[in-house]
Amino acid sequence: MRRPGFSPNDAPVSQLRVLLVTETCDPEGRAGFLIGWLQAAALRRRLDVHIVTETANRAPLLRAGLTEGVDFTIVDATAPKRLRDRIRDTIFGRDSERGWSLWQALSLPAVALFEWRVWRRFRRDLRRGRYDVVHRLTPISPDQPSVLATRLPATGVPLVVGPLNGGLPWPAGYDHVRQAEGEWMSYLRGLTRLVPGLSALRANAAALLLGSRAMVPYKGADLVVEAAAALLARGYRNDTEFSIGRHLRDVLSARLMISNDRVAAITGTLLIAQRSDHGGL
């Protein structure tokens, strides 16, 4: 159910009120922490944004000139993160750059607790229409579910997720590198489909922002087919702003390239066999 009398399309973009949920948002950080801040800062220049983030980001945000309670709200969910970091440090050593797949798996309880407390803190505001959109900016991992995705549909407030990135399979022939980097948890990546709430995230999000072409199959070719059915001729043509030809190529490119590689390999093997049968090299 959507809130009666309002759609985000009804208002100028600059007037949209966005609840920006990003547990990692540190102007002085790096990697995901800096991604959260740079994206949030860019959105704040265009939209009415209120940031919701973790306790550790309070001091950097204050030093960046933001005001707590006005520009951002702190939600504390540090306990499971301390346990996560302690486990990873015990296995790989403090400040190690190894074992990121294990780190992501251990982050599941921390992300769930953070979003649950975000929901508890803002549920009344969301039900009363205080915000037009909820944007879950981080985590960027495509394998992290969302408590908000299971709660927001009842409020009518759309959920935007992303950018999502990562989760690429290890290339063949580099198994020794995978083991050296402590990525043994990556062998179990197929089990992520069993993570509670992940299907709700994919099904209930009003929009998924994908950080690379490699992430396009995240929702599969079905989205492109649905778009084609909605756009009709405008989607099939290449000279309109609604063309989906590029999206279709992106969705199918991986499997086409794999098929091409297999055809080339099989053809090469057959040619070698044929030449051997005729006394060739």
Secondary structure as GFF3:
##gff-version 3
##sequence-region A 1 281
A	DSSP	three_ten_helix	8	10	.	.	.	ID=ss1
A	DSSP	three_ten_helix	13	15	.	.	.	ID=ss2
A	DSSP	beta_strand	17	22	.	.	.	ID=ss3
A	DSSP	alpha_helix	32	44	.	.	.	ID=ss4
A	DSSP	beta_strand	48	53	.	.	.	ID=ss5
A	DSSP	three_ten_helix	55	57	.	.	.	ID=ss6
A	DSSP	alpha_helix	58	63	.	.	.	ID=ss7
A	DSSP	beta_strand	72	74	.	.	.	ID=ss8
A	DSSP	alpha_helix	79	92	.	.	.	ID=ss9
A	DSSP	alpha_helix	100	106	.	.	.	ID=ss10
A	DSSP	alpha_helix	108	127	.	.	.	ID=ss11
A	DSSP	beta_strand	133	138	.	.	.	ID=ss12
A	DSSP	alpha_helix	147	151	.	.	.	ID=ss13
A	DSSP	three_ten_helix	152	154	.	.	.	ID=ss14
A	DSSP	beta_strand	159	164	.	.	.	ID=ss15
A	DSSP	alpha_helix	175	180	.	.	.	ID=ss16
A	DSSP	three_ten_helix	184	194	.	.	.	ID=ss17
A	DSSP	alpha_helix	198	204	.	.	.	ID=ss18
A	DSSP	beta_strand	207	210	.	.	.	ID=ss19
A	DSSP	three_ten_helix	213	218	.	.	.	ID=ss20
A	DSSP	alpha_helix	221	231	.	.	.	ID=ss21
A	DSSP	alpha_helix	233	236	.	.	.	ID=ss22
A	DSSP	alpha_helix	245	277	.	.	.	ID=ss23
###
